[in-house]
Amino acid sequence: MAVTYKYTPNFLGFNAKLIARWSPVLAVWGGAAGIGALFLLEPIPRVRNDILKKIPVLGNYWERPIDPNDSPF
């Protein structure tokens, strides 16, 4: 009875089967982390103007009009 070995290609110890099994889970956690980071960075004007205002339905929520009494012009 001979023992035969089969080579499984891998990259840094991760084979294709392991990557295919974990990629949906990591994608969900990565998306949640990205959305959480956006909401934590919401007070920064650059994030608000460049990213959050361009969301199609919810973009008007982040409009911050300046009161005419506070405007120097």
mmCIF file of the N, C-alpha and C atoms, coordinates in Angstrom:
data_MODEL
# 
_entry.id   MODEL 
# 
loop_
_atom_site.group_PDB 
_atom_site.id 
_atom_site.type_symbol 
_atom_site.label_atom_id 
_atom_site.label_alt_id 
_atom_site.label_comp_id 
_atom_site.label_asym_id 
_atom_site.label_entity_id 
_atom_site.label_seq_id 
_atom_site.pdbx_PDB_ins_code 
_atom_site.Cartn_x 
_atom_site.Cartn_y 
_atom_site.Cartn_z 
_atom_site.occupancy 
_atom_site.B_iso_or_equiv 
_atom_site.pdbx_formal_charge 
_atom_site.auth_seq_id 
_atom_site.auth_comp_id 
_atom_site.auth_asym_id 
_atom_site.auth_atom_id 
_atom_site.pdbx_PDB_model_num 
ATOM 1   N N  . MET A 1 1  ? 0.842   -1.169 0.000  1.00 0.00 ? 1  MET A N  1 
ATOM 2   C CA . MET A 1 1  ? 0.000   0.000  0.000  1.00 0.00 ? 1  MET A CA 1 
ATOM 3   C C  . MET A 1 1  ? 0.896   1.244  0.000  1.00 0.00 ? 1  MET A C  1 
ATOM 4   N N  . ALA A 1 2  ? 0.834   1.979  -1.072 1.00 0.00 ? 2  ALA A N  1 
ATOM 5   C CA . ALA A 1 2  ? 1.682   3.163  -1.213 1.00 0.00 ? 2  ALA A CA 1 
ATOM 6   C C  . ALA A 1 2  ? 0.888   4.414  -0.842 1.00 0.00 ? 2  ALA A C  1 
ATOM 7   N N  . VAL A 1 3  ? 1.564   5.301  -0.189 1.00 0.00 ? 3  VAL A N  1 
ATOM 8   C CA . VAL A 1 3  ? 0.963   6.579  0.172  1.00 0.00 ? 3  VAL A CA 1 
ATOM 9   C C  . VAL A 1 3  ? 1.267   7.560  -0.943 1.00 0.00 ? 3  VAL A C  1 
ATOM 10  N N  . THR A 1 4  ? 0.229   8.220  -1.433 1.00 0.00 ? 4  THR A N  1 
ATOM 11  C CA . THR A 1 4  ? 0.438   9.228  -2.473 1.00 0.00 ? 4  THR A CA 1 
ATOM 12  C C  . THR A 1 4  ? 0.109   10.598 -1.905 1.00 0.00 ? 4  THR A C  1 
ATOM 13  N N  . TYR A 1 5  ? 0.884   11.554 -2.306 1.00 0.00 ? 5  TYR A N  1 
ATOM 14  C CA . TYR A 1 5  ? 0.696   12.923 -1.861 1.00 0.00 ? 5  TYR A CA 1 
ATOM 15  C C  . TYR A 1 5  ? 0.237   13.768 -3.030 1.00 0.00 ? 5  TYR A C  1 
ATOM 16  N N  . LYS A 1 6  ? -0.597  14.727 -2.748 1.00 0.00 ? 6  LYS A N  1 
ATOM 17  C CA . LYS A 1 6  ? -1.062  15.638 -3.782 1.00 0.00 ? 6  LYS A CA 1 
ATOM 18  C C  . LYS A 1 6  ? -0.697  17.053 -3.351 1.00 0.00 ? 6  LYS A C  1 
ATOM 19  N N  . TYR A 1 7  ? -0.057  17.779 -4.249 1.00 0.00 ? 7  TYR A N  1 
ATOM 20  C CA . TYR A 1 7  ? 0.361   19.149 -3.949 1.00 0.00 ? 7  TYR A CA 1 
ATOM 21  C C  . TYR A 1 7  ? -0.828  20.082 -4.113 1.00 0.00 ? 7  TYR A C  1 
ATOM 22  N N  . THR A 1 8  ? -1.085  20.909 -3.120 1.00 0.00 ? 8  THR A N  1 
ATOM 23  C CA . THR A 1 8  ? -2.130  21.924 -3.177 1.00 0.00 ? 8  THR A CA 1 
ATOM 24  C C  . THR A 1 8  ? -1.452  23.287 -3.235 1.00 0.00 ? 8  THR A C  1 
ATOM 25  N N  . PRO A 1 9  ? -1.612  24.016 -4.344 1.00 0.00 ? 9  PRO A N  1 
ATOM 26  C CA . PRO A 1 9  ? -0.978  25.330 -4.427 1.00 0.00 ? 9  PRO A CA 1 
ATOM 27  C C  . PRO A 1 9  ? -1.542  26.273 -3.370 1.00 0.00 ? 9  PRO A C  1 
ATOM 28  N N  . ASN A 1 10 ? -0.667  27.087 -2.813 1.00 0.00 ? 10 ASN A N  1 
ATOM 29  C CA . ASN A 1 10 ? -1.106  28.042 -1.803 1.00 0.00 ? 10 ASN A CA 1 
ATOM 30  C C  . ASN A 1 10 ? -0.286  29.319 -1.908 1.00 0.00 ? 10 ASN A C  1 
ATOM 31  N N  . PHE A 1 11 ? -0.790  30.345 -1.277 1.00 0.00 ? 11 PHE A N  1 
ATOM 32  C CA . PHE A 1 11 ? -0.099  31.626 -1.202 1.00 0.00 ? 11 PHE A CA 1 
ATOM 33  C C  . PHE A 1 11 ? -0.089  32.035 0.259  1.00 0.00 ? 11 PHE A C  1 
ATOM 34  N N  . LEU A 1 12 ? 1.089   32.075 0.848  1.00 0.00 ? 12 LEU A N  1 
ATOM 35  C CA . LEU A 1 12 ? 1.267   32.394 2.266  1.00 0.00 ? 12 LEU A CA 1 
ATOM 36  C C  . LEU A 1 12 ? 0.433   31.480 3.165  1.00 0.00 ? 12 LEU A C  1 
ATOM 37  N N  . GLY A 1 13 ? 0.255   30.248 2.756  1.00 0.00 ? 13 GLY A N  1 
ATOM 38  C CA . GLY A 1 13 ? -0.479  29.281 3.556  1.00 0.00 ? 13 GLY A CA 1 
ATOM 39  C C  . GLY A 1 13 ? -1.971  29.254 3.297  1.00 0.00 ? 13 GLY A C  1 
ATOM 40  N N  . PHE A 1 14 ? -2.470  30.118 2.427  1.00 0.00 ? 14 PHE A N  1 
ATOM 41  C CA . PHE A 1 14 ? -3.894  30.149 2.112  1.00 0.00 ? 14 PHE A CA 1 
ATOM 42  C C  . PHE A 1 14 ? -4.113  29.489 0.758  1.00 0.00 ? 14 PHE A C  1 
ATOM 43  N N  . ASN A 1 15 ? -4.950  28.467 0.721  1.00 0.00 ? 15 ASN A N  1 
ATOM 44  C CA . ASN A 1 15 ? -5.252  27.830 -0.557 1.00 0.00 ? 15 ASN A CA 1 
ATOM 45  C C  . ASN A 1 15 ? -6.568  28.393 -1.100 1.00 0.00 ? 15 ASN A C  1 
ATOM 46  N N  . ALA A 1 16 ? -6.919  28.002 -2.323 1.00 0.00 ? 16 ALA A N  1 
ATOM 47  C CA . ALA A 1 16 ? -8.100  28.557 -2.990 1.00 0.00 ? 16 ALA A CA 1 
ATOM 48  C C  . ALA A 1 16 ? -9.387  28.221 -2.238 1.00 0.00 ? 16 ALA A C  1 
ATOM 49  N N  . LYS A 1 17 ? -9.477  27.036 -1.683 1.00 0.00 ? 17 LYS A N  1 
ATOM 50  C CA . LYS A 1 17 ? -10.685 26.647 -0.958 1.00 0.00 ? 17 LYS A CA 1 
ATOM 51  C C  . LYS A 1 17 ? -10.889 27.499 0.292  1.00 0.00 ? 17 LYS A C  1 
ATOM 52  N N  . LEU A 1 18 ? -9.820  27.760 1.011  1.00 0.00 ? 18 LEU A N  1 
ATOM 53  C CA . LEU A 1 18 ? -9.908  28.576 2.226  1.00 0.00 ? 18 LEU A CA 1 
ATOM 54  C C  . LEU A 1 18 ? -10.270 30.022 1.890  1.00 0.00 ? 18 LEU A C  1 
ATOM 55  N N  . ILE A 1 19 ? -9.678  30.548 0.834  1.00 0.00 ? 19 ILE A N  1 
ATOM 56  C CA . ILE A 1 19 ? -9.982  31.922 0.422  1.00 0.00 ? 19 ILE A CA 1 
ATOM 57  C C  . ILE A 1 19 ? -11.429 32.035 -0.027 1.00 0.00 ? 19 ILE A C  1 
ATOM 58  N N  . ALA A 1 20 ? -11.915 31.067 -0.791 1.00 0.00 ? 20 ALA A N  1 
ATOM 59  C CA . ALA A 1 20 ? -13.304 31.095 -1.255 1.00 0.00 ? 20 ALA A CA 1 
ATOM 60  C C  . ALA A 1 20 ? -14.285 30.999 -0.090 1.00 0.00 ? 20 ALA A C  1 
ATOM 61  N N  . ARG A 1 21 ? -13.919 30.295 0.948  1.00 0.00 ? 21 ARG A N  1 
ATOM 62  C CA . ARG A 1 21 ? -14.820 30.142 2.093  1.00 0.00 ? 21 ARG A CA 1 
ATOM 63  C C  . ARG A 1 21 ? -14.881 31.408 2.947  1.00 0.00 ? 21 ARG A C  1 
ATOM 64  N N  . TRP A 1 22 ? -13.758 32.113 3.098  1.00 0.00 ? 22 TRP A N  1 
ATOM 65  C CA . TRP A 1 22 ? -13.704 33.272 3.980  1.00 0.00 ? 22 TRP A CA 1 
ATOM 66  C C  . TRP A 1 22 ? -13.960 34.608 3.293  1.00 0.00 ? 22 TRP A C  1 
ATOM 67  N N  . SER A 1 23 ? -13.902 34.683 1.967  1.00 0.00 ? 23 SER A N  1 
ATOM 68  C CA . SER A 1 23 ? -14.035 35.973 1.296  1.00 0.00 ? 23 SER A CA 1 
ATOM 69  C C  . SER A 1 23 ? -15.399 36.647 1.509  1.00 0.00 ? 23 SER A C  1 
ATOM 70  N N  . PRO A 1 24 ? -16.545 35.950 1.514  1.00 0.00 ? 24 PRO A N  1 
ATOM 71  C CA . PRO A 1 24 ? -17.805 36.660 1.783  1.00 0.00 ? 24 PRO A CA 1 
ATOM 72  C C  . PRO A 1 24 ? -17.868 37.249 3.192  1.00 0.00 ? 24 PRO A C  1 
ATOM 73  N N  . VAL A 1 25 ? -17.359 36.531 4.154  1.00 0.00 ? 25 VAL A N  1 
ATOM 74  C CA . VAL A 1 25 ? -17.373 37.022 5.530  1.00 0.00 ? 25 VAL A CA 1 
ATOM 75  C C  . VAL A 1 25 ? -16.500 38.264 5.659  1.00 0.00 ? 25 VAL A C  1 
ATOM 76  N N  . LEU A 1 26 ? -15.311 38.206 5.071  1.00 0.00 ? 26 LEU A N  1 
ATOM 77  C CA . LEU A 1 26 ? -14.412 39.356 5.147  1.00 0.00 ? 26 LEU A CA 1 
ATOM 78  C C  . LEU A 1 26 ? -14.949 40.550 4.362  1.00 0.00 ? 26 LEU A C  1 
ATOM 79  N N  . ALA A 1 27 ? -15.673 40.302 3.275  1.00 0.00 ? 27 ALA A N  1 
ATOM 80  C CA . ALA A 1 27 ? -16.264 41.393 2.509  1.00 0.00 ? 27 ALA A CA 1 
ATOM 81  C C  . ALA A 1 27 ? -17.349 42.111 3.321  1.00 0.00 ? 27 ALA A C  1 
ATOM 82  N N  . VAL A 1 28 ? -18.160 41.359 4.034  1.00 0.00 ? 28 VAL A N  1 
ATOM 83  C CA . VAL A 1 28 ? -19.207 41.972 4.861  1.00 0.00 ? 28 VAL A CA 1 
ATOM 84  C C  . VAL A 1 28 ? -18.590 42.798 5.988  1.00 0.00 ? 28 VAL A C  1 
ATOM 85  N N  . TRP A 1 29 ? -17.596 42.250 6.667  1.00 0.00 ? 29 TRP A N  1 
ATOM 86  C CA . TRP A 1 29 ? -16.943 42.993 7.749  1.00 0.00 ? 29 TRP A CA 1 
ATOM 87  C C  . TRP A 1 29 ? -16.201 44.214 7.213  1.00 0.00 ? 29 TRP A C  1 
ATOM 88  N N  . GLY A 1 30 ? -15.584 44.094 6.048  1.00 0.00 ? 30 GLY A N  1 
ATOM 89  C CA . GLY A 1 30 ? -14.900 45.234 5.457  1.00 0.00 ? 30 GLY A CA 1 
ATOM 90  C C  . GLY A 1 30 ? -15.862 46.337 5.063  1.00 0.00 ? 30 GLY A C  1 
ATOM 91  N N  . GLY A 1 31 ? -17.014 45.972 4.495  1.00 0.00 ? 31 GLY A N  1 
ATOM 92  C CA . GLY A 1 31 ? -18.026 46.969 4.154  1.00 0.00 ? 31 GLY A CA 1 
ATOM 93  C C  . GLY A 1 31 ? -18.571 47.665 5.387  1.00 0.00 ? 31 GLY A C  1 
ATOM 94  N N  . ALA A 1 32 ? -18.825 46.904 6.434  1.00 0.00 ? 32 ALA A N  1 
ATOM 95  C CA . ALA A 1 32 ? -19.328 47.496 7.682  1.00 0.00 ? 32 ALA A CA 1 
ATOM 96  C C  . ALA A 1 32 ? -18.287 48.430 8.295  1.00 0.00 ? 32 ALA A C  1 
ATOM 97  N N  . ALA A 1 33 ? -17.026 48.057 8.233  1.00 0.00 ? 33 ALA A N  1 
ATOM 98  C CA . ALA A 1 33 ? -15.968 48.920 8.772  1.00 0.00 ? 33 ALA A CA 1 
ATOM 99  C C  . ALA A 1 33 ? -15.847 50.205 7.953  1.00 0.00 ? 33 ALA A C  1 
ATOM 100 N N  . GLY A 1 34 ? -15.999 50.103 6.635  1.00 0.00 ? 34 GLY A N  1 
ATOM 101 C CA . GLY A 1 34 ? -15.938 51.296 5.786  1.00 0.00 ? 34 GLY A CA 1 
ATOM 102 C C  . GLY A 1 34 ? -17.082 52.254 6.049  1.00 0.00 ? 34 GLY A C  1 
ATOM 103 N N  . ILE A 1 35 ? -18.291 51.718 6.188  1.00 0.00 ? 35 ILE A N  1 
ATOM 104 C CA . ILE A 1 35 ? -19.446 52.570 6.486  1.00 0.00 ? 35 ILE A CA 1 
ATOM 105 C C  . ILE A 1 35 ? -19.312 53.187 7.873  1.00 0.00 ? 35 ILE A C  1 
ATOM 106 N N  . GLY A 1 36 ? -18.831 52.415 8.833  1.00 0.00 ? 36 GLY A N  1 
ATOM 107 C CA . GLY A 1 36 ? -18.613 52.960 10.181 1.00 0.00 ? 36 GLY A CA 1 
ATOM 108 C C  . GLY A 1 36 ? -17.571 54.059 10.183 1.00 0.00 ? 36 GLY A C  1 
ATOM 109 N N  . ALA A 1 37 ? -16.514 53.897 9.396  1.00 0.00 ? 37 ALA A N  1 
ATOM 110 C CA . ALA A 1 37 ? -15.489 54.939 9.317  1.00 0.00 ? 37 ALA A CA 1 
ATOM 111 C C  . ALA A 1 37 ? -16.047 56.210 8.703  1.00 0.00 ? 37 ALA A C  1 
ATOM 112 N N  . LEU A 1 38 ? -16.914 56.078 7.699  1.00 0.00 ? 38 LEU A N  1 
ATOM 113 C CA . LEU A 1 38 ? -17.516 57.271 7.103  1.00 0.00 ? 38 LEU A CA 1 
ATOM 114 C C  . LEU A 1 38 ? -18.357 58.038 8.115  1.00 0.00 ? 38 LEU A C  1 
ATOM 115 N N  . PHE A 1 39 ? -19.117 57.339 8.915  1.00 0.00 ? 39 PHE A N  1 
ATOM 116 C CA . PHE A 1 39 ? -19.946 58.031 9.887  1.00 0.00 ? 39 PHE A CA 1 
ATOM 117 C C  . PHE A 1 39 ? -19.131 58.594 11.047 1.00 0.00 ? 39 PHE A C  1 
ATOM 118 N N  . LEU A 1 40 ? -18.009 57.986 11.363 1.00 0.00 ? 40 LEU A N  1 
ATOM 119 C CA . LEU A 1 40 ? -17.137 58.576 12.384 1.00 0.00 ? 40 LEU A CA 1 
ATOM 120 C C  . LEU A 1 40 ? -16.419 59.815 11.850 1.00 0.00 ? 40 LEU A C  1 
ATOM 121 N N  . LEU A 1 41 ? -16.165 59.849 10.553 1.00 0.00 ? 41 LEU A N  1 
ATOM 122 C CA . LEU A 1 41 ? -15.489 60.990 9.935  1.00 0.00 ? 41 LEU A CA 1 
ATOM 123 C C  . LEU A 1 41 ? -16.471 62.023 9.402  1.00 0.00 ? 41 LEU A C  1 
ATOM 124 N N  . GLU A 1 42 ? -17.745 61.880 9.697  1.00 0.00 ? 42 GLU A N  1 
ATOM 125 C CA . GLU A 1 42 ? -18.778 62.778 9.201  1.00 0.00 ? 42 GLU A CA 1 
ATOM 126 C C  . GLU A 1 42 ? -18.550 64.256 9.544  1.00 0.00 ? 42 GLU A C  1 
ATOM 127 N N  . PRO A 1 43 ? -18.068 64.612 10.717 1.00 0.00 ? 43 PRO A N  1 
ATOM 128 C CA . PRO A 1 43 ? -17.904 66.046 11.020 1.00 0.00 ? 43 PRO A CA 1 
ATOM 129 C C  . PRO A 1 43 ? -16.834 66.744 10.180 1.00 0.00 ? 43 PRO A C  1 
ATOM 130 N N  . ILE A 1 44 ? -15.965 66.021 9.524  1.00 0.00 ? 44 ILE A N  1 
ATOM 131 C CA . ILE A 1 44 ? -14.918 66.640 8.712  1.00 0.00 ? 44 ILE A CA 1 
ATOM 132 C C  . ILE A 1 44 ? -15.559 67.156 7.424  1.00 0.00 ? 44 ILE A C  1 
ATOM 133 N N  . PRO A 1 45 ? -15.427 68.446 7.136  1.00 0.00 ? 45 PRO A N  1 
ATOM 134 C CA . PRO A 1 45 ? -16.111 69.015 5.968  1.00 0.00 ? 45 PRO A CA 1 
ATOM 135 C C  . PRO A 1 45 ? -15.718 68.362 4.645  1.00 0.00 ? 45 PRO A C  1 
ATOM 136 N N  . ARG A 1 46 ? -14.478 67.963 4.489  1.00 0.00 ? 46 ARG A N  1 
ATOM 137 C CA . ARG A 1 46 ? -14.047 67.351 3.228  1.00 0.00 ? 46 ARG A CA 1 
ATOM 138 C C  . ARG A 1 46 ? -14.778 66.022 2.981  1.00 0.00 ? 46 ARG A C  1 
ATOM 139 N N  . VAL A 1 47 ? -14.937 65.222 4.023  1.00 0.00 ? 47 VAL A N  1 
ATOM 140 C CA . VAL A 1 47 ? -15.657 63.952 3.895  1.00 0.00 ? 47 VAL A CA 1 
ATOM 141 C C  . VAL A 1 47 ? -17.128 64.215 3.607  1.00 0.00 ? 47 VAL A C  1 
ATOM 142 N N  . ARG A 1 48 ? -17.695 65.193 4.304  1.00 0.00 ? 48 ARG A N  1 
ATOM 143 C CA . ARG A 1 48 ? -19.112 65.503 4.126  1.00 0.00 ? 48 ARG A CA 1 
ATOM 144 C C  . ARG A 1 48 ? -19.398 65.995 2.706  1.00 0.00 ? 48 ARG A C  1 
ATOM 145 N N  . ASN A 1 49 ? -18.555 66.899 2.200  1.00 0.00 ? 49 ASN A N  1 
ATOM 146 C CA . ASN A 1 49 ? -18.805 67.490 0.879  1.00 0.00 ? 49 ASN A CA 1 
ATOM 147 C C  . ASN A 1 49 ? -18.454 66.546 -0.261 1.00 0.00 ? 49 ASN A C  1 
ATOM 148 N N  . ASP A 1 50 ? -17.358 65.827 -0.150 1.00 0.00 ? 50 ASP A N  1 
ATOM 149 C CA . ASP A 1 50 ? -16.880 65.012 -1.268 1.00 0.00 ? 50 ASP A CA 1 
ATOM 150 C C  . ASP A 1 50 ? -17.511 63.630 -1.333 1.00 0.00 ? 50 ASP A C  1 
ATOM 151 N N  . ILE A 1 51 ? -17.953 63.087 -0.219 1.00 0.00 ? 51 ILE A N  1 
ATOM 152 C CA . ILE A 1 51 ? -18.461 61.718 -0.219 1.00 0.00 ? 51 ILE A CA 1 
ATOM 153 C C  . ILE A 1 51 ? -19.933 61.657 0.164  1.00 0.00 ? 51 ILE A C  1 
ATOM 154 N N  . LEU A 1 52 ? -20.260 62.163 1.329  1.00 0.00 ? 52 LEU A N  1 
ATOM 155 C CA . LEU A 1 52 ? -21.601 61.935 1.873  1.00 0.00 ? 52 LEU A CA 1 
ATOM 156 C C  . LEU A 1 52 ? -22.692 62.701 1.133  1.00 0.00 ? 52 LEU A C  1 
ATOM 157 N N  . LYS A 1 53 ? -22.408 63.903 0.637  1.00 0.00 ? 53 LYS A N  1 
ATOM 158 C CA . LYS A 1 53 ? -23.420 64.657 -0.098 1.00 0.00 ? 53 LYS A CA 1 
ATOM 159 C C  . LYS A 1 53 ? -23.729 64.047 -1.457 1.00 0.00 ? 53 LYS A C  1 
ATOM 160 N N  . LYS A 1 54 ? -22.876 63.157 -1.944 1.00 0.00 ? 54 LYS A N  1 
ATOM 161 C CA . LYS A 1 54 ? -23.080 62.566 -3.261 1.00 0.00 ? 54 LYS A CA 1 
ATOM 162 C C  . LYS A 1 54 ? -23.833 61.237 -3.215 1.00 0.00 ? 54 LYS A C  1 
ATOM 163 N N  . ILE A 1 55 ? -24.325 60.856 -2.055 1.00 0.00 ? 55 ILE A N  1 
ATOM 164 C CA . ILE A 1 55 ? -25.172 59.664 -1.951 1.00 0.00 ? 55 ILE A CA 1 
ATOM 165 C C  . ILE A 1 55 ? -26.525 60.028 -2.565 1.00 0.00 ? 55 ILE A C  1 
ATOM 166 N N  . PRO A 1 56 ? -27.035 59.241 -3.514 1.00 0.00 ? 56 PRO A N  1 
ATOM 167 C CA . PRO A 1 56 ? -28.192 59.669 -4.300 1.00 0.00 ? 56 PRO A CA 1 
ATOM 168 C C  . PRO A 1 56 ? -29.429 60.101 -3.509 1.00 0.00 ? 56 PRO A C  1 
ATOM 169 N N  . VAL A 1 57 ? -29.944 59.324 -2.604 1.00 0.00 ? 57 VAL A N  1 
ATOM 170 C CA . VAL A 1 57 ? -31.202 59.668 -1.945 1.00 0.00 ? 57 VAL A CA 1 
ATOM 171 C C  . VAL A 1 57 ? -30.963 60.441 -0.653 1.00 0.00 ? 57 VAL A C  1 
ATOM 172 N N  . LEU A 1 58 ? -29.921 60.134 0.057  1.00 0.00 ? 58 LEU A N  1 
ATOM 173 C CA . LEU A 1 58 ? -29.685 60.699 1.386  1.00 0.00 ? 58 LEU A CA 1 
ATOM 174 C C  . LEU A 1 58 ? -28.737 61.890 1.391  1.00 0.00 ? 58 LEU A C  1 
ATOM 175 N N  . GLY A 1 59 ? -28.293 62.365 0.241  1.00 0.00 ? 59 GLY A N  1 
ATOM 176 C CA . GLY A 1 59 ? -27.284 63.420 0.186  1.00 0.00 ? 59 GLY A CA 1 
ATOM 177 C C  . GLY A 1 59 ? -27.714 64.732 0.814  1.00 0.00 ? 59 GLY A C  1 
ATOM 178 N N  . ASN A 1 60 ? -29.000 65.052 0.754  1.00 0.00 ? 60 ASN A N  1 
ATOM 179 C CA . ASN A 1 60 ? -29.467 66.327 1.315  1.00 0.00 ? 60 ASN A CA 1 
ATOM 180 C C  . ASN A 1 60 ? -29.389 66.366 2.839  1.00 0.00 ? 60 ASN A C  1 
ATOM 181 N N  . TYR A 1 61 ? -29.261 65.232 3.464  1.00 0.00 ? 61 TYR A N  1 
ATOM 182 C CA . TYR A 1 61 ? -29.183 65.190 4.929  1.00 0.00 ? 61 TYR A CA 1 
ATOM 183 C C  . TYR A 1 61 ? -27.931 65.906 5.427  1.00 0.00 ? 61 TYR A C  1 
ATOM 184 N N  . TRP A 1 62 ? -26.867 65.877 4.640  1.00 0.00 ? 62 TRP A N  1 
ATOM 185 C CA . TRP A 1 62 ? -25.602 66.447 5.074  1.00 0.00 ? 62 TRP A CA 1 
ATOM 186 C C  . TRP A 1 62 ? -25.400 67.882 4.610  1.00 0.00 ? 62 TRP A C  1 
ATOM 187 N N  . GLU A 1 63 ? -26.445 68.531 4.111  1.00 0.00 ? 63 GLU A N  1 
ATOM 188 C CA . GLU A 1 63 ? -26.357 69.954 3.765  1.00 0.00 ? 63 GLU A CA 1 
ATOM 189 C C  . GLU A 1 63 ? -26.286 70.756 5.067  1.00 0.00 ? 63 GLU A C  1 
ATOM 190 N N  . ARG A 1 64 ? -25.328 71.635 5.142  1.00 0.00 ? 64 ARG A N  1 
ATOM 191 C CA . ARG A 1 64 ? -25.186 72.490 6.326  1.00 0.00 ? 64 ARG A CA 1 
ATOM 192 C C  . ARG A 1 64 ? -25.206 73.946 5.872  1.00 0.00 ? 64 ARG A C  1 
ATOM 193 N N  . PRO A 1 65 ? -26.378 74.520 5.734  1.00 0.00 ? 65 PRO A N  1 
ATOM 194 C CA . PRO A 1 65 ? -26.422 75.920 5.288  1.00 0.00 ? 65 PRO A CA 1 
ATOM 195 C C  . PRO A 1 65 ? -25.876 76.847 6.376  1.00 0.00 ? 65 PRO A C  1 
ATOM 196 N N  . ILE A 1 66 ? -25.225 77.907 5.938  1.00 0.00 ? 66 ILE A N  1 
ATOM 197 C CA . ILE A 1 66 ? -24.667 78.883 6.859  1.00 0.00 ? 66 ILE A CA 1 
ATOM 198 C C  . ILE A 1 66 ? -25.727 79.952 7.105  1.00 0.00 ? 66 ILE A C  1 
ATOM 199 N N  . ASP A 1 67 ? -25.968 80.250 8.357  1.00 0.00 ? 67 ASP A N  1 
ATOM 200 C CA . ASP A 1 67 ? -26.908 81.280 8.735  1.00 0.00 ? 67 ASP A CA 1 
ATOM 201 C C  . ASP A 1 67 ? -26.410 82.623 8.218  1.00 0.00 ? 67 ASP A C  1 
ATOM 202 N N  . PRO A 1 68 ? -27.266 83.442 7.624  1.00 0.00 ? 68 PRO A N  1 
ATOM 203 C CA . PRO A 1 68 ? -26.802 84.736 7.107  1.00 0.00 ? 68 PRO A CA 1 
ATOM 204 C C  . PRO A 1 68 ? -26.164 85.625 8.173  1.00 0.00 ? 68 PRO A C  1 
ATOM 205 N N  . ASN A 1 69 ? -26.574 85.452 9.412  1.00 0.00 ? 69 ASN A N  1 
ATOM 206 C CA . ASN A 1 69 ? -25.967 86.255 10.479 1.00 0.00 ? 69 ASN A CA 1 
ATOM 207 C C  . ASN A 1 69 ? -24.522 85.826 10.761 1.00 0.00 ? 69 ASN A C  1 
ATOM 208 N N  . ASP A 1 70 ? -24.184 84.579 10.474 1.00 0.00 ? 70 ASP A N  1 
ATOM 209 C CA . ASP A 1 70 ? -22.837 84.089 10.737 1.00 0.00 ? 70 ASP A CA 1 
ATOM 210 C C  . ASP A 1 70 ? -21.894 84.256 9.548  1.00 0.00 ? 70 ASP A C  1 
ATOM 211 N N  . SER A 1 71 ? -22.436 84.602 8.393  1.00 0.00 ? 71 SER A N  1 
ATOM 212 C CA . SER A 1 71 ? -21.606 84.732 7.199  1.00 0.00 ? 71 SER A CA 1 
ATOM 213 C C  . SER A 1 71 ? -20.866 86.072 7.212  1.00 0.00 ? 71 SER A C  1 
ATOM 214 N N  . PRO A 1 72 ? -19.557 86.055 6.955  1.00 0.00 ? 72 PRO A N  1 
ATOM 215 C CA . PRO A 1 72 ? -18.819 87.325 6.962  1.00 0.00 ? 72 PRO A CA 1 
ATOM 216 C C  . PRO A 1 72 ? -19.029 88.135 5.684  1.00 0.00 ? 72 PRO A C  1 
ATOM 217 N N  . PHE A 1 73 ? -19.705 87.598 4.695  1.00 0.00 ? 73 PHE A N  1 
ATOM 218 C CA . PHE A 1 73 ? -19.870 88.314 3.421  1.00 0.00 ? 73 PHE A CA 1 
ATOM 219 C C  . PHE A 1 73 ? -21.254 88.860 3.253  1.00 0.00 ? 73 PHE A C  1 
# 
